[in-house]
């Protein structure tokens, strides 16, 4: 009698668990379909190689040190040799094309809105990385109508 009761309880638990999993999967599929309908297209990008031989952040300061104000350390930053590895993270932003941003030699970081979509890569590696075509992560952005 004890074994029969145990088997019945296991079957009942398994059925409830299966129904719960199916409900979760259906909800995920529904939200993905709704997100895909809002998109005009999907932009996908694979980084195969990136090198940061200078071991500097995008603001010019050395990796592995606290970020300092750029006005007080401009001369020191340009001549300093940096050795610490950088943690790589990227923001991929789709914005309207402008000729001004292409022609300017400014290293200013674009912090504006990404009108058509954006994605963050998260931690992607350190300083220098190289991936083969099949092992590189795909970063996809759902392009939206602004």
Backbone as JSON, one array per atom type, in Angstrom:
{
  "sequence": "XXXXXXXXXXXXXXXXXXXXXXXXXXXXXXXXXXXXXXXXXXXXXXXXXXXXXXXXXXXXXXXXXXXXXXXXXXXXXXXXXXXXXXXXXXXXXXXXXXXXXXXXXXXXXXXXXXXXXXXXXXXXXXXXXXXXXXXXXXXXXXXXXX",
  "N": [[0.82, -1.19, 0.0], [2.0, 1.26, 0.7], [3.91, 1.7, -1.34], [2.24, 1.88, -3.6], [0.82, 4.25, -2.95], [2.94, 6.09, -2.96], [3.74, 6.01, -5.68], [1.39, 7.0, -6.91], [1.34, 9.61, -5.85], [3.71, 10.61, -6.98], [3.1, 10.52, -9.74], [0.96, 12.34, -9.83], [2.3, 14.68, -8.99], [4.13, 14.93, -11.09], [2.42, 15.42, -13.28], [1.29, 17.91, -12.54], [3.64, 19.45, -12.5], [4.4, 19.27, -15.21], [2.25, 20.61, -16.47], [2.61, 23.16, -15.38], [5.13, 23.84, -16.47], [4.48, 23.87, -19.21], [2.71, 26.05, -19.29], [4.43, 28.16, -18.6], [6.22, 28.04, -20.81], [4.44, 28.63, -22.91], [3.74, 31.27, -22.28], [6.21, 32.56, -22.6], [6.68, 32.12, -25.36], [4.54, 33.59, -26.42], [5.14, 36.24, -25.59], [7.54, 36.6, -27.0], [6.64, 36.44, -29.65], [5.03, 38.71, -29.75], [6.95, 40.73, -29.36], [8.47, 40.38, -31.7], [6.66, 41.15, -33.66], [6.57, 43.89, -33.33], [8.91, 44.75, -34.42], [10.78, 46.1, -37.16], [12.86, 44.94, -38.49], [15.66, 42.7, -37.93], [18.86, 43.27, -36.73], [21.9, 41.72, -36.85], [25.03, 40.97, -35.36], [28.4, 39.89, -35.31], [31.24, 39.81, -33.38], [34.43, 39.14, -34.27], [37.06, 39.67, -33.72], [39.01, 41.67, -31.55], [41.22, 44.15, -30.47], [42.97, 45.73, -27.92], [45.57, 47.15, -27.65], [46.77, 49.25, -26.31], [45.74, 49.15, -23.78], [43.73, 50.8, -22.69], [40.85, 52.65, -21.54], [37.78, 53.8, -23.12], [37.77, 56.52, -22.62], [40.4, 57.2, -22.54], [41.89, 56.78, -20.23], [43.94, 54.62, -18.16], [43.29, 51.12, -17.92], [42.23, 49.28, -15.03], [42.64, 51.15, -13.1], [41.28, 53.77, -11.02], [38.75, 55.86, -12.5], [39.57, 59.08, -13.59], [39.13, 62.67, -13.61], [39.1, 64.08, -16.83], [40.17, 66.57, -17.44], [42.23, 67.2, -15.63], [44.23, 65.33, -16.02], [45.16, 65.1, -18.65], [47.69, 65.36, -20.04], [49.32, 63.5, -18.68], [47.96, 61.09, -19.17], [48.33, 60.65, -21.93], [51.08, 60.01, -22.17], [51.59, 57.95, -20.43], [52.29, 54.5, -19.73], [50.22, 51.79, -19.99], [49.31, 48.8, -18.33], [47.5, 46.98, -17.21], [44.83, 44.64, -17.84], [41.84, 45.2, -19.73], [38.36, 45.0, -19.07], [36.13, 43.98, -21.42], [33.26, 45.45, -22.72], [30.49, 46.19, -24.72], [28.37, 48.64, -26.2], [25.99, 48.46, -28.54], [24.59, 50.42, -30.89], [21.91, 51.54, -32.84], [21.42, 54.16, -34.87], [20.25, 57.12, -36.62], [21.94, 57.75, -39.7], [24.52, 60.09, -39.99], [26.46, 62.47, -41.66], [28.16, 64.17, -40.31], [29.04, 62.87, -37.95], [30.71, 60.95, -39.02], [32.77, 62.39, -40.29], [34.0, 63.86, -38.27], [36.85, 63.89, -36.19], [36.64, 63.31, -33.61], [36.87, 61.62, -30.5], [34.77, 61.33, -28.91], [32.34, 59.76, -26.93], [29.33, 58.33, -27.96], [26.43, 59.01, -26.36], [23.81, 59.31, -26.75], [20.29, 58.83, -27.61], [19.3, 55.65, -28.88], [17.78, 55.45, -31.6], [16.71, 53.43, -33.26], [17.22, 51.03, -32.02], [19.08, 49.05, -29.59], [21.73, 47.17, -27.99], [23.42, 45.61, -25.29], [26.53, 44.06, -24.81], [27.4, 42.86, -22.5], [29.87, 41.43, -20.25], [32.58, 40.64, -22.19], [35.1, 39.71, -22.63], [38.69, 40.04, -22.17], [40.83, 42.7, -22.88], [42.39, 41.73, -25.42], [40.91, 39.78, -27.86], [40.05, 36.92, -29.83], [37.9, 35.22, -31.91], [36.7, 32.24, -33.49], [34.65, 31.85, -36.42], [32.4, 30.21, -35.87], [32.33, 30.08, -33.08], [31.94, 32.62, -32.08], [29.84, 34.95, -30.41], [26.5, 35.89, -31.26], [25.09, 39.0, -31.57], [22.05, 40.46, -31.43], [19.83, 42.96, -32.58], [16.64, 44.17, -32.31], [15.17, 46.04, -34.69], [13.37, 48.93, -34.38], [10.54, 51.01, -35.18], [10.88, 54.45, -34.87]],
  "CA": [[0.0, 0.0, 0.0], [2.88, 2.4, 0.76], [4.51, 1.9, -2.65], [1.17, 2.35, -4.48], [0.57, 5.64, -2.59], [4.11, 6.85, -3.41], [3.66, 6.1, -7.14], [0.28, 7.91, -7.23], [1.78, 10.98, -5.54], [4.72, 10.99, -7.96], [2.41, 10.78, -11.01], [0.21, 13.58, -9.67], [3.28, 15.77, -8.96], [4.69, 15.04, -12.44], [1.39, 16.05, -14.13], [1.22, 19.33, -12.16], [4.89, 20.05, -12.95], [4.33, 19.36, -16.66], [1.3, 21.68, -16.8], [3.26, 24.43, -15.01], [6.18, 24.11, -17.47], [3.82, 24.23, -20.47], [2.17, 27.41, -19.15], [5.58, 29.07, -18.68], [6.69, 28.05, -22.2], [3.46, 29.33, -23.74], [3.86, 32.69, -21.99], [7.45, 33.03, -23.22], [6.47, 32.16, -26.81], [3.62, 34.68, -26.72], [5.84, 37.52, -25.47], [8.51, 36.69, -28.09], [5.9, 36.74, -30.88], [4.59, 40.1, -29.68], [8.13, 41.56, -29.58], [8.87, 40.27, -33.09], [5.72, 41.89, -34.49], [6.88, 45.3, -33.2], [10.17, 45.02, -35.1], [10.83, 46.23, -38.61], [13.87, 43.97, -38.93], [16.63, 42.36, -36.9], [20.25, 43.49, -37.11], [22.75, 40.81, -36.09], [26.44, 41.33, -35.47], [29.35, 38.99, -34.66], [32.6, 40.32, -33.22], [35.39, 38.04, -34.4], [38.37, 40.04, -33.2], [39.14, 43.02, -31.0], [42.51, 44.33, -29.8], [43.19, 46.98, -27.2], [46.99, 47.06, -27.34], [47.16, 50.34, -25.4], [45.15, 48.85, -22.47], [43.06, 52.02, -22.24], [39.39, 52.76, -21.65], [37.37, 54.68, -24.21], [38.07, 57.92, -22.28], [41.85, 57.38, -22.6], [42.56, 56.43, -18.98], [44.43, 53.24, -18.08], [42.43, 50.12, -17.29], [42.72, 48.82, -13.74], [42.8, 52.29, -12.18], [40.04, 54.57, -10.92], [38.54, 56.86, -13.54], [39.85, 60.43, -13.11], [38.6, 63.71, -14.49], [39.96, 64.2, -18.0], [40.8, 67.89, -17.51], [43.42, 67.28, -14.79], [45.25, 64.32, -16.33], [45.27, 64.94, -20.09], [49.08, 65.16, -20.46], [49.79, 62.25, -18.08], [47.28, 59.98, -19.83], [48.9, 60.42, -23.25], [52.44, 59.48, -22.1], [51.63, 56.85, -19.48], [52.2, 53.15, -20.27], [49.2, 51.05, -19.25], [49.61, 47.36, -18.38], [46.38, 46.16, -16.74], [43.86, 44.26, -18.86], [40.53, 45.86, -19.69], [37.17, 44.17, -19.25], [35.45, 44.48, -22.62], [31.81, 45.5, -22.82], [30.15, 47.08, -25.82], [27.0, 49.08, -26.44], [25.77, 48.53, -29.98], [23.49, 51.37, -31.01], [21.49, 51.84, -34.21], [20.92, 55.53, -34.9], [20.23, 57.65, -37.99], [23.24, 58.06, -40.29], [24.82, 61.51, -40.19], [27.79, 62.68, -42.21], [28.97, 64.9, -39.32], [29.69, 61.94, -37.03], [31.75, 60.23, -39.75], [33.86, 63.29, -40.63], [34.68, 64.42, -37.1], [37.88, 63.03, -35.63], [36.41, 63.3, -32.17], [36.73, 60.31, -29.86], [33.67, 61.47, -27.96], [31.46, 58.6, -26.86], [27.93, 58.66, -28.23], [25.56, 58.62, -25.26], [22.45, 59.72, -27.11], [19.3, 57.76, -27.76], [19.44, 54.73, -30.01], [16.42, 55.56, -32.12], [16.2, 52.21, -33.91], [17.46, 49.86, -31.19], [20.4, 48.91, -28.99], [21.99, 45.98, -27.2], [24.67, 45.6, -24.54], [27.12, 42.73, -24.92], [27.82, 42.31, -21.22], [31.32, 41.17, -20.22], [32.84, 39.93, -23.44], [36.47, 39.21, -22.64], [39.68, 40.97, -21.64], [41.79, 43.4, -23.72], [42.52, 41.21, -26.78], [40.19, 38.52, -28.05], [39.85, 36.45, -31.19], [36.98, 34.09, -31.97], [36.42, 31.65, -34.79], [33.32, 32.21, -36.91], [31.35, 29.42, -35.23], [32.29, 30.25, -31.63], [31.62, 34.01, -31.73], [28.45, 35.21, -30.02], [25.7, 36.74, -32.14], [24.37, 40.06, -30.86], [20.95, 40.86, -32.3], [19.06, 44.13, -32.19], [15.37, 44.31, -33.0], [15.06, 47.41, -35.18], [12.02, 49.44, -34.14], [10.18, 52.28, -35.81], [10.94, 55.44, -33.78]],
  "C": [[0.87, 1.26, 0.0], [3.49, 2.72, -0.6], [3.48, 2.43, -3.64], [0.88, 3.83, -4.22], [1.7, 6.54, -3.1], [4.08, 7.05, -4.93], [2.55, 7.06, -7.56], [0.67, 9.36, -6.97], [2.79, 11.48, -6.56], [4.06, 11.33, -9.3], [1.64, 12.1, -10.93], [1.16, 14.78, -9.69], [3.85, 16.0, -10.36], [3.7, 15.73, -13.38], [1.3, 17.54, -13.81], [2.47, 20.06, -12.65], [4.88, 20.25, -14.46], [3.4, 20.49, -17.09], [1.93, 23.04, -16.52], [4.34, 24.8, -16.04], [5.55, 24.53, -18.79], [3.26, 25.65, -20.42], [3.31, 28.43, -19.25], [6.07, 29.17, -20.12], [5.73, 28.82, -23.1], [3.54, 30.83, -23.52], [5.1, 33.27, -22.65], [7.27, 33.15, -24.73], [5.57, 33.33, -27.2], [4.33, 36.02, -26.64], [6.89, 37.68, -26.56], [7.8, 37.03, -29.4], [5.47, 38.2, -30.89], [5.77, 41.04, -29.93], [8.54, 41.53, -31.05], [7.93, 41.04, -34.01], [5.99, 43.39, -34.43], [8.13, 45.7, -33.98], [9.98, 45.2, -36.59], [11.78, 45.2, -39.2], [14.75, 43.63, -37.73], [18.03, 42.55, -37.47], [21.1, 42.59, -36.23], [24.21, 41.11, -36.38], [27.27, 40.3, -34.71], [30.69, 39.7, -34.58], [33.53, 39.12, -33.32], [36.73, 38.38, -33.76], [38.33, 41.46, -32.67], [40.45, 43.08, -30.25], [42.56, 45.7, -29.15], [44.64, 46.96, -26.72], [47.44, 48.12, -26.34], [46.64, 50.11, -23.97], [44.49, 50.09, -21.86], [41.55, 51.9, -22.4], [39.06, 53.7, -22.8], [37.59, 56.16, -23.89], [39.57, 58.2, -22.26], [42.59, 57.0, -21.34], [42.96, 54.95, -18.99], [43.39, 52.33, -17.42], [43.05, 49.7, -15.96], [42.95, 49.93, -12.74], [41.48, 53.03, -12.09], [39.96, 55.59, -12.04], [38.74, 58.24, -12.92], [39.24, 61.43, -14.06], [39.59, 63.95, -15.62], [40.7, 65.54, -18.05], [42.11, 67.94, -16.72], [44.54, 66.33, -15.21], [45.49, 64.14, -17.82], [46.7, 64.63, -20.53], [49.6, 63.82, -19.93], [49.21, 61.04, -18.8], [47.94, 59.65, -21.17], [50.28, 59.77, -23.2], [52.56, 58.25, -21.22], [51.53, 55.5, -20.19], [51.25, 52.36, -19.39], [49.45, 49.55, -19.42], [48.43, 46.47, -17.99], [45.42, 45.84, -17.89], [42.55, 45.0, -18.65], [39.43, 44.82, -19.81], [36.38, 44.77, -20.4], [33.94, 44.36, -22.48], [31.49, 46.5, -23.91], [28.67, 47.44, -25.78], [26.87, 49.22, -27.95], [24.48, 49.32, -30.18], [23.18, 51.62, -32.47], [20.82, 53.21, -34.17], [20.9, 56.01, -36.35], [21.64, 58.01, -38.46], [23.39, 59.57, -40.43], [26.25, 61.64, -40.68], [28.71, 63.37, -41.21], [29.7, 63.93, -38.4], [30.8, 61.15, -37.72], [32.97, 61.12, -39.97], [34.62, 63.83, -39.42], [35.7, 63.41, -36.58], [37.76, 62.92, -34.12], [36.29, 61.87, -31.66], [35.63, 60.33, -28.82], [32.74, 60.26, -28.06], [30.03, 59.04, -27.1], [27.08, 58.12, -27.09], [24.1, 58.96, -25.53], [21.51, 58.54, -27.24], [19.6, 56.9, -28.98], [18.05, 54.61, -30.62], [15.86, 54.25, -32.65], [16.47, 50.94, -33.12], [18.88, 49.83, -30.65], [20.49, 47.59, -28.25], [23.32, 46.17, -26.48], [25.22, 44.19, -24.59], [27.37, 42.08, -23.57], [29.32, 42.07, -21.27], [31.66, 40.23, -21.36], [34.22, 39.33, -23.51], [37.39, 40.26, -22.05], [40.65, 41.42, -22.73], [41.86, 42.91, -25.16], [41.79, 39.88, -26.88], [40.09, 38.2, -29.53], [38.96, 35.22, -31.12], [36.97, 33.53, -33.38], [34.99, 31.99, -35.17], [32.21, 31.48, -36.17], [31.25, 29.65, -33.73], [31.94, 31.67, -31.19], [30.13, 34.15, -31.41], [27.77, 36.11, -31.05], [24.95, 37.73, -31.26], [23.31, 40.59, -31.81], [20.21, 42.05, -31.71], [17.77, 44.12, -32.99], [15.2, 45.77, -33.4], [13.6, 47.84, -35.09], [11.78, 50.72, -34.93], [10.14, 53.32, -34.7], [9.61, 56.12, -33.52]]
}
